[in-house]
Amino acid sequence: MQNIIENENLKEKLFNEIKSFKENKTIISHPYDLAKDLEKLRDENEHEYKYICKKMPSELFAEVLCEMPSYVQEEITEIISEKKVANITSKMDSDDASALIQNISHKDEEYAEHILERLDDEDKQIIEKLNSYSENECGHFMQSEFFKVYEDESIEEAIIRLKELKKTNILDNIFHAHIVNKEEKFIGSLGFEELILYKHSQKFSEISKEKLTHYVINDKADIDDAVEMFS
């Protein structure tokens, strides 16, 4: 009886999330929590799990699926259509999309190729590039999307531009502004949390270089070197 009640509560929560996303494009819970709920439903009621997977909008599913274990990602091809898998992949950040394709290829390499063929050329090339790295290379874990700002640009101008990029889903899960000069040479990075410390009228060139981070590492470097750099 207790399991039945828990299943009903899980279903209701997940359906509320789907409804909220369809109506307002908002997620009530964190995607990680939704992934855990969906995974629990999968273990306890496979029929309801499959039904919700089919009903969940691709954009929401993209947020949730990347938080789920690799074995769940592998089997998703048996639950939803190839078209929807491709659509979900296209909504993911590049590193999550490449991980999904790689996980699917472990089970069915031909199916993974079909998904890639459904993506636009740019997304396909990025995923193939990321998956060309070995698992111990930094490039394997890199995200191709980033927010670039110019040193002579004001913080306000950058924020307006970022809002537009996020509104159109061109950028997501971005936490730093990467500053370059007119020659496109990297100067440093600034976390968005630090931006609130400065006036919006300020230009990035007016921010002290000491306040910027300057991490640089080769995409072929060992991932352990990157971990050590940030630890």
Backbone bond lengths (Angstrom), bond angles and torsions (degrees), N, CA, C in turn:
res aa  C-N    CA-C-N  psi(-1)  N-CA   C-N-CA  omega(-1)  CA-C   N-CA-C  phi
1 M - - - 1.464 - - 1.532 111.17 -
2 Q 1.344 114.62 -42.48 1.459 119.91 -179.70 1.526 111.33 -61.94
3 N 1.344 115.78 -40.96 1.466 120.30 179.42 1.524 111.48 -64.14
4 I 1.321 116.24 -37.61 1.467 120.64 179.51 1.524 110.15 -63.67
5 I 1.335 115.54 -43.52 1.469 120.47 179.55 1.529 110.38 -64.01
6 E 1.336 116.27 -43.28 1.469 120.64 179.47 1.525 111.06 -62.93
7 N 1.333 116.33 -41.32 1.462 120.37 178.29 1.522 111.60 -62.42
8 E 1.324 115.34 -42.00 1.461 119.83 179.45 1.526 110.90 -64.68
9 N 1.329 115.95 -39.40 1.470 120.17 178.29 1.524 111.19 -65.57
10 L 1.329 116.03 -40.75 1.464 120.48 177.79 1.525 110.66 -63.07
11 K 1.318 115.71 -46.51 1.466 120.53 179.32 1.521 110.86 -59.44
12 E 1.328 115.67 -45.57 1.468 120.06 -178.77 1.529 110.66 -62.42
13 K 1.329 116.15 -42.62 1.464 120.15 179.72 1.527 110.86 -62.85
14 L 1.317 116.41 -45.48 1.463 120.64 -178.17 1.529 111.52 -67.75
15 F 1.319 116.66 -39.04 1.465 119.68 177.37 1.525 111.18 -66.33
16 N 1.330 116.94 -36.07 1.465 120.65 176.43 1.523 110.86 -64.19
17 E 1.336 115.67 -38.19 1.463 120.13 177.13 1.531 110.50 -63.84
18 I 1.315 115.69 -44.15 1.467 120.44 179.61 1.526 110.35 -62.56
19 K 1.329 115.83 -44.40 1.462 120.57 179.68 1.522 111.16 -62.66
20 S 1.335 116.33 -45.55 1.462 121.09 -179.70 1.521 111.15 -61.84
21 F 1.326 115.69 -40.32 1.465 119.25 -178.33 1.526 110.85 -69.51
22 K 1.311 116.39 -40.52 1.465 119.80 179.70 1.524 111.65 -65.21
23 E 1.338 115.85 -36.64 1.464 119.95 -176.01 1.522 113.09 -84.69
24 N 1.335 116.16 -39.04 1.467 119.42 -171.51 1.524 114.85 -125.63
25 K 1.341 116.86 -1.55 1.468 120.98 -175.99 1.526 111.42 58.70
26 T 1.327 116.28 32.01 1.461 120.48 179.65 1.523 110.24 -119.31
27 I 1.337 114.84 148.25 1.457 121.54 176.82 1.523 107.82 -108.73
28 I 1.325 116.77 123.07 1.462 121.27 -176.91 1.524 110.42 -71.61
29 S 1.312 116.59 -49.46 1.467 122.11 -179.56 1.523 110.10 -99.72
30 H 1.327 115.81 167.44 1.459 119.58 175.43 1.531 108.74 -71.76
31 P 1.339 118.07 142.21 1.470 120.64 179.69 1.530 113.51 -52.74
32 Y 1.331 117.17 -33.66 1.466 119.95 178.66 1.527 110.58 -62.47
33 D 1.339 116.29 -42.66 1.463 120.39 179.54 1.527 110.93 -67.06
34 L 1.324 116.35 -38.39 1.464 119.92 177.29 1.524 110.74 -64.79
35 A 1.327 115.95 -38.64 1.464 120.21 178.47 1.523 110.73 -62.21
36 K 1.323 116.11 -41.35 1.464 120.50 178.87 1.530 110.85 -65.37
37 D 1.338 116.10 -40.62 1.468 120.12 178.13 1.526 110.78 -64.22
38 L 1.320 115.74 -43.55 1.459 120.35 -178.83 1.530 110.71 -66.72
39 E 1.315 115.78 -38.40 1.464 120.39 178.49 1.535 110.95 -65.86
40 K 1.323 115.78 -38.65 1.465 120.17 178.28 1.526 110.76 -65.34
41 L 1.341 115.65 -41.89 1.461 119.84 177.99 1.523 110.43 -64.03
42 R 1.313 116.52 -37.17 1.468 121.68 177.62 1.523 110.96 -58.13
43 D 1.321 115.97 -41.52 1.464 120.71 -177.44 1.527 112.67 -74.42
44 E 1.335 116.26 -25.68 1.462 119.56 -172.66 1.528 113.82 -105.80
45 N 1.329 116.86 -26.70 1.462 119.07 -178.56 1.528 108.64 -151.30
46 E 1.303 115.70 88.72 1.465 121.45 -174.06 1.527 111.98 -61.33
47 H 1.320 117.02 -37.90 1.465 120.70 -178.89 1.531 111.24 -62.19
48 E 1.331 116.21 -48.48 1.465 120.54 -179.90 1.526 110.85 -66.72
49 Y 1.317 115.88 -36.18 1.469 121.18 178.15 1.528 110.59 -59.95
50 K 1.312 116.52 -48.01 1.461 120.81 -179.57 1.524 111.07 -64.52
51 Y 1.323 115.77 -38.17 1.466 120.40 -179.55 1.532 110.74 -62.84
52 I 1.332 116.10 -44.35 1.465 120.26 -179.42 1.529 110.83 -68.43
53 C 1.320 117.14 -37.82 1.469 120.51 176.92 1.530 110.83 -58.93
54 K 1.306 115.87 -39.02 1.464 120.30 -179.23 1.524 111.67 -73.07
55 K 1.334 116.56 -30.51 1.462 121.13 -178.03 1.532 113.02 -84.62
56 M 1.313 117.09 -23.51 1.463 120.73 -174.69 1.534 110.97 -69.51
57 P 1.339 118.18 127.87 1.469 121.11 178.39 1.533 111.33 -58.68
58 S 1.305 116.37 146.07 1.469 121.19 -175.71 1.523 112.62 -57.68
59 E 1.325 116.51 -40.67 1.463 120.00 -177.73 1.526 111.29 -64.55
60 L 1.325 116.70 -39.87 1.462 120.91 176.59 1.521 110.60 -70.68
61 F 1.324 116.13 -41.85 1.466 120.91 -179.67 1.530 110.67 -61.73
62 A 1.324 116.65 -34.12 1.463 120.54 178.76 1.526 110.94 -61.89
63 E 1.340 115.87 -38.18 1.463 120.76 178.92 1.530 110.93 -69.02
64 V 1.326 115.82 -36.29 1.465 121.24 -174.39 1.526 111.87 -82.95
65 L 1.325 116.54 -44.85 1.462 120.76 -173.13 1.524 112.48 -62.72
66 C 1.327 117.07 -34.38 1.468 119.04 -179.25 1.530 111.80 -68.83
67 E 1.347 116.84 -13.74 1.464 121.12 177.48 1.530 111.93 -93.40
68 M 1.321 116.57 -2.16 1.461 120.66 -175.65 1.530 111.05 -97.07
69 P 1.330 117.28 157.09 1.474 121.22 -177.43 1.526 112.12 -61.22
70 S 1.316 115.40 158.52 1.463 121.05 -177.51 1.526 112.26 -60.51
71 Y 1.347 117.16 -35.95 1.468 118.67 -178.16 1.530 111.53 -68.21
72 V 1.331 116.95 -28.65 1.466 120.32 175.74 1.526 109.48 -72.43
73 Q 1.325 116.26 -40.07 1.464 119.85 177.31 1.525 111.08 -62.98
74 E 1.318 116.29 -38.32 1.465 120.43 179.62 1.527 111.83 -61.69
75 E 1.323 116.36 -41.64 1.462 120.45 -173.53 1.529 113.40 -84.78
76 I 1.337 117.30 -7.20 1.466 119.68 -175.89 1.527 111.33 -62.75
77 T 1.324 115.94 -23.64 1.467 120.50 179.66 1.525 112.04 -66.48
78 E 1.331 116.91 -19.47 1.462 121.19 179.85 1.530 111.89 -87.34
79 I 1.335 115.85 -7.60 1.467 120.11 -172.39 1.523 112.43 -109.32
80 I 1.322 116.18 -42.96 1.468 119.81 -178.18 1.528 109.67 -117.85
81 S 1.306 115.65 166.34 1.464 120.74 -174.61 1.529 112.09 -70.59
82 E 1.308 114.83 158.72 1.463 121.26 176.69 1.527 110.60 -59.55
83 K 1.323 115.77 -38.10 1.466 120.95 179.26 1.524 110.93 -62.02
84 K 1.333 116.76 -42.56 1.464 119.98 -179.21 1.523 111.04 -70.74
85 V 1.327 117.37 -38.14 1.472 120.04 176.85 1.524 109.80 -59.35
86 A 1.329 116.30 -43.09 1.466 120.63 178.86 1.523 111.17 -64.36
87 N 1.319 115.95 -40.31 1.461 120.41 179.87 1.526 110.63 -65.25
88 I 1.327 116.28 -41.99 1.467 121.17 177.01 1.525 110.02 -61.26
89 T 1.318 115.92 -45.13 1.468 120.96 -179.83 1.523 111.16 -58.77
90 S 1.323 115.97 -40.88 1.470 120.58 -178.24 1.523 112.33 -68.51
91 K 1.337 117.15 -20.40 1.465 121.40 -179.27 1.530 112.01 -88.93
92 M 1.320 117.10 -10.74 1.466 121.27 -176.57 1.525 111.64 -83.93
93 D 1.338 115.54 157.99 1.457 119.79 167.53 1.525 107.85 -64.01
94 S 1.317 116.36 154.82 1.464 120.47 -172.34 1.524 113.35 -58.49
95 D 1.341 117.50 -39.50 1.466 118.97 -178.77 1.524 111.55 -68.38
96 D 1.339 116.69 -37.55 1.466 120.03 177.57 1.530 110.95 -70.38
97 A 1.327 116.18 -38.05 1.465 120.40 179.30 1.526 110.93 -64.81
98 S 1.325 116.20 -41.90 1.468 119.16 -179.88 1.525 110.83 -66.28
99 A 1.346 116.24 -36.49 1.468 120.00 177.96 1.526 110.53 -65.70
100 L 1.336 116.25 -41.09 1.469 120.06 179.00 1.524 110.87 -62.34
101 I 1.323 116.77 -47.51 1.467 120.54 -179.87 1.527 110.56 -61.97
102 Q 1.311 115.78 -40.08 1.466 119.12 179.55 1.527 111.18 -65.66
103 N 1.330 116.40 -41.34 1.468 119.73 178.57 1.524 111.22 -64.63
104 I 1.327 116.37 -41.58 1.465 120.03 178.26 1.529 110.52 -63.95
105 S 1.332 116.11 -39.07 1.473 120.13 -177.89 1.528 111.93 -66.19
106 H 1.333 116.80 -25.95 1.466 119.71 177.63 1.527 110.69 -62.63
107 K 1.326 115.01 -31.15 1.465 120.08 -179.18 1.522 111.91 -94.93
108 D 1.337 115.81 -39.78 1.468 119.98 -176.31 1.528 108.58 -150.96
109 E 1.311 115.63 94.37 1.461 120.98 -176.20 1.530 111.85 -63.60
110 E 1.316 116.38 -36.81 1.466 120.43 -179.70 1.530 110.85 -66.13
111 Y 1.324 116.38 -40.08 1.470 120.75 178.42 1.529 110.04 -63.31
112 A 1.332 116.07 -42.66 1.467 120.47 178.84 1.525 110.75 -59.75
113 E 1.324 116.41 -38.59 1.466 120.78 177.99 1.525 110.83 -65.33
114 H 1.321 116.37 -37.76 1.465 120.39 178.01 1.528 110.97 -63.21
115 I 1.330 115.84 -39.33 1.468 120.10 178.23 1.529 110.00 -63.76
116 L 1.318 116.17 -45.17 1.465 120.29 179.23 1.530 111.40 -59.51
117 E 1.313 116.14 -38.87 1.462 120.50 -178.89 1.528 111.95 -66.36
118 R 1.317 116.65 -23.85 1.465 120.98 179.49 1.535 112.50 -81.60
119 L 1.327 117.14 -15.77 1.461 121.02 -178.67 1.521 110.52 -82.29
120 D 1.338 115.91 160.32 1.464 117.71 175.72 1.525 108.90 -71.05
121 D 1.310 116.25 162.51 1.466 121.23 -171.85 1.529 112.62 -58.28
122 E 1.329 116.36 -40.25 1.467 119.59 -177.40 1.524 111.32 -65.00
123 D 1.339 116.78 -47.78 1.466 120.49 179.01 1.526 110.71 -61.80
124 K 1.314 115.76 -42.29 1.464 120.50 -179.50 1.526 111.02 -61.17
125 Q 1.325 116.81 -45.38 1.464 120.93 -178.65 1.526 111.60 -64.65
126 I 1.335 116.15 -39.73 1.470 120.26 179.87 1.527 110.40 -64.11
127 I 1.331 116.31 -46.42 1.469 120.58 -178.88 1.526 110.70 -64.17
128 E 1.318 116.64 -43.44 1.468 119.95 179.17 1.525 110.70 -63.68
129 K 1.326 116.58 -36.76 1.463 120.57 178.05 1.525 110.55 -64.85
130 L 1.335 116.95 -47.93 1.465 120.74 -179.45 1.525 111.51 -63.00
131 N 1.327 116.28 -38.40 1.463 119.80 -178.29 1.525 113.10 -79.42
132 S 1.330 116.31 -4.88 1.465 119.41 177.26 1.531 111.51 -80.82
133 Y 1.339 115.90 -16.36 1.465 119.73 178.51 1.530 110.12 -78.97
134 S 1.317 115.02 151.05 1.462 118.66 173.41 1.526 108.52 -75.89
135 E 1.316 116.75 162.81 1.461 121.08 -172.90 1.522 113.55 -69.47
136 N 1.324 117.77 -12.47 1.468 119.37 178.86 1.529 112.04 -100.90
137 E 1.346 117.04 3.18 1.463 120.68 179.39 1.526 110.72 -95.33
138 C 1.321 116.43 145.08 1.469 121.48 -177.89 1.530 112.00 -58.29
139 G 1.322 116.23 -37.35 1.456 120.25 -177.92 1.514 113.46 -58.40
140 H 1.327 116.30 -26.87 1.461 121.23 -179.78 1.526 111.43 -64.65
141 F 1.340 116.38 -26.10 1.465 121.06 -175.44 1.526 112.87 -107.08
142 M 1.319 116.85 1.30 1.460 119.91 -175.04 1.523 112.17 -79.36
143 Q 1.322 114.39 150.37 1.463 122.22 175.37 1.519 107.56 -106.61
144 S 1.321 116.95 130.01 1.466 119.57 -175.23 1.526 112.42 -78.30
145 E 1.350 117.05 -23.33 1.457 119.88 -179.73 1.535 110.38 -77.48
146 F 1.299 117.07 132.18 1.463 120.74 174.43 1.524 108.61 -153.74
147 F 1.326 115.21 161.19 1.465 120.49 -177.64 1.521 109.02 -106.69
148 K 1.319 115.67 112.42 1.464 122.24 -178.32 1.519 110.22 -99.27
149 V 1.325 116.18 134.18 1.469 121.13 174.91 1.527 108.15 -127.26
150 Y 1.329 115.10 154.56 1.467 120.02 178.35 1.524 109.99 -97.98
151 E 1.319 115.77 147.11 1.459 119.87 -175.01 1.527 112.82 -62.82
152 D 1.350 117.76 -26.32 1.464 119.68 179.25 1.535 112.01 -91.39
153 E 1.331 116.39 10.18 1.462 122.31 178.57 1.529 108.71 -92.66
154 S 1.321 116.96 142.51 1.464 119.62 177.54 1.525 109.76 -80.47
155 I 1.322 115.41 157.51 1.461 120.58 178.45 1.528 109.92 -61.13
156 E 1.325 116.08 -39.46 1.469 120.15 179.74 1.526 111.26 -61.73
157 E 1.318 117.12 -44.50 1.465 121.00 179.14 1.527 110.86 -61.44
158 A 1.324 115.44 -40.44 1.464 119.95 -179.43 1.525 111.08 -66.62
159 I 1.334 116.92 -40.75 1.462 121.03 -179.65 1.528 110.73 -64.43
160 I 1.324 116.62 -42.28 1.471 120.84 178.56 1.525 110.05 -61.35
161 R 1.322 115.66 -43.20 1.471 120.31 -179.96 1.529 110.85 -66.01
162 L 1.337 115.92 -40.28 1.465 120.25 179.29 1.528 111.02 -63.97
163 K 1.328 116.63 -40.65 1.469 120.54 178.87 1.524 110.92 -58.89
164 E 1.322 116.01 -41.84 1.463 120.13 179.81 1.527 111.14 -66.30
165 L 1.321 115.90 -40.52 1.467 120.22 179.93 1.526 111.45 -65.88
166 K 1.332 116.09 -37.62 1.463 119.88 178.93 1.525 110.82 -74.39
167 K 1.323 116.39 -35.83 1.461 120.76 -179.42 1.528 111.03 -63.39
168 T 1.320 115.63 -34.62 1.466 120.62 -179.11 1.529 111.94 -94.71
169 N 1.349 115.82 8.95 1.471 122.39 177.36 1.525 113.81 62.26
170 I 1.331 116.13 22.61 1.465 119.12 175.88 1.523 109.83 -75.07
171 L 1.334 115.60 -35.47 1.459 120.88 177.52 1.516 109.73 -125.44
172 D 1.325 115.36 141.87 1.462 121.01 176.54 1.524 107.59 -152.67
173 N 1.317 116.22 155.55 1.470 120.82 -179.99 1.525 112.03 52.86
174 I 1.327 115.18 46.07 1.459 121.94 178.19 1.523 108.17 -108.68
175 F 1.336 116.81 130.97 1.459 120.00 -173.31 1.528 113.73 -123.92
176 H 1.329 116.97 -4.54 1.461 120.34 -178.49 1.526 111.12 -136.51
177 A 1.314 114.61 150.76 1.460 121.16 169.65 1.523 106.90 -101.68
178 H 1.316 116.97 127.27 1.462 121.82 -178.82 1.533 108.13 -102.79
179 I 1.308 115.46 115.65 1.464 121.93 -170.85 1.524 111.02 -91.63
180 V 1.335 115.46 132.23 1.463 121.19 176.98 1.527 109.11 -130.08
181 N 1.336 115.70 162.74 1.466 119.44 175.33 1.524 109.88 -95.84
182 K 1.314 117.13 -172.67 1.465 120.92 -177.06 1.523 112.26 -62.18
183 E 1.325 115.48 -26.98 1.473 120.08 179.72 1.529 111.57 -86.73
184 E 1.340 116.48 8.41 1.470 123.21 179.80 1.530 112.29 68.25
185 K 1.327 117.00 19.52 1.462 120.63 178.10 1.524 109.38 -82.44
186 F 1.323 115.55 131.71 1.460 121.25 -178.11 1.528 110.89 -67.15
187 I 1.338 115.36 130.83 1.465 121.35 -179.69 1.524 111.22 -105.71
188 G 1.318 115.97 -42.79 1.455 120.35 -179.40 1.514 110.50 167.91
189 S 1.316 116.05 174.56 1.466 121.25 -178.75 1.520 110.44 -121.10
190 L 1.324 114.60 150.94 1.460 120.83 179.01 1.522 108.54 -135.09
191 G 1.336 116.07 126.24 1.459 120.31 178.59 1.516 111.07 -68.72
192 F 1.318 116.44 146.18 1.465 120.09 -179.12 1.526 112.03 -61.22
193 E 1.329 116.62 -29.13 1.466 119.61 178.61 1.527 111.12 -63.28
194 E 1.340 116.12 -30.45 1.460 120.02 -179.65 1.531 111.99 -77.17
195 L 1.319 116.91 -20.90 1.465 120.05 -177.18 1.529 112.39 -61.15
196 I 1.340 116.40 -29.47 1.469 119.29 -178.42 1.526 111.76 -67.88
197 L 1.318 116.96 -12.09 1.466 120.50 -179.87 1.525 111.73 -81.92
198 Y 1.327 116.70 -9.94 1.461 120.26 -174.79 1.527 110.95 -118.12
199 K 1.322 114.81 155.12 1.462 120.23 175.90 1.523 109.19 -70.64
200 H 1.308 116.11 142.10 1.460 120.17 -178.66 1.525 112.13 -64.51
201 S 1.323 116.25 -21.70 1.467 119.52 -179.83 1.530 112.15 -78.38
202 Q 1.336 116.35 -14.93 1.463 120.21 -178.93 1.520 111.46 -68.00
203 K 1.329 114.61 146.09 1.455 119.86 172.95 1.527 108.75 -91.35
204 F 1.311 115.79 155.20 1.462 119.67 -179.01 1.529 111.32 -63.03
205 S 1.324 116.69 -27.21 1.466 120.71 178.91 1.526 111.91 -67.11
206 E 1.339 116.52 -18.92 1.459 121.12 -179.03 1.534 112.30 -86.15
207 I 1.319 116.47 -7.12 1.464 120.63 179.25 1.526 108.99 -84.24
208 S 1.308 115.97 132.62 1.459 120.61 -178.55 1.523 110.98 -58.44
209 K 1.331 115.72 136.00 1.466 121.03 179.39 1.530 111.07 -60.58
210 E 1.330 115.96 -25.35 1.465 119.97 179.90 1.526 112.06 -67.77
211 K 1.332 116.15 -20.21 1.464 120.55 -179.20 1.531 112.05 -86.20
212 L 1.323 116.56 -8.05 1.460 120.91 -177.10 1.522 110.91 -95.81
213 T 1.315 115.86 151.41 1.463 120.42 172.66 1.523 108.32 -96.19
214 H 1.324 115.78 149.07 1.466 119.81 -173.32 1.529 111.78 -131.96
215 Y 1.322 116.86 38.53 1.459 119.66 -179.59 1.526 110.73 -69.02
216 V 1.307 115.97 126.58 1.464 121.50 176.83 1.523 107.88 -137.30
217 I 1.328 116.12 129.95 1.462 119.72 178.70 1.522 109.04 -147.70
218 N 1.301 116.17 145.80 1.465 121.64 -178.59 1.522 110.56 -72.17
219 D 1.328 115.99 143.59 1.467 119.35 -178.36 1.524 112.38 -65.89
220 K 1.334 116.97 -18.91 1.466 120.66 179.20 1.531 112.62 -92.41
221 A 1.326 116.00 -2.38 1.464 119.94 -178.89 1.525 110.56 -67.97
222 D 1.318 115.52 156.97 1.462 120.95 178.91 1.525 109.45 -69.53
223 I 1.322 116.66 137.97 1.462 121.45 -177.31 1.525 111.28 -60.65
224 D 1.328 117.54 -29.22 1.468 120.61 178.58 1.526 111.12 -63.67
225 D 1.335 116.45 -32.30 1.467 120.19 177.66 1.527 110.50 -66.79
226 A 1.334 115.84 -37.93 1.465 120.10 178.76 1.523 110.61 -68.03
227 V 1.321 116.35 -42.06 1.467 120.68 179.00 1.522 110.17 -60.97
228 E 1.321 115.90 -42.42 1.468 120.55 179.89 1.528 110.83 -65.31
229 M 1.326 116.53 -36.34 1.461 120.98 -179.50 1.526 111.50 -63.38
230 F 1.333 116.50 -38.39 1.462 120.70 -175.79 1.524 113.34 -92.03
231 S 1.323 117.27 -7.05 1.470 119.56 -177.41 1.524 111.15 -89.55
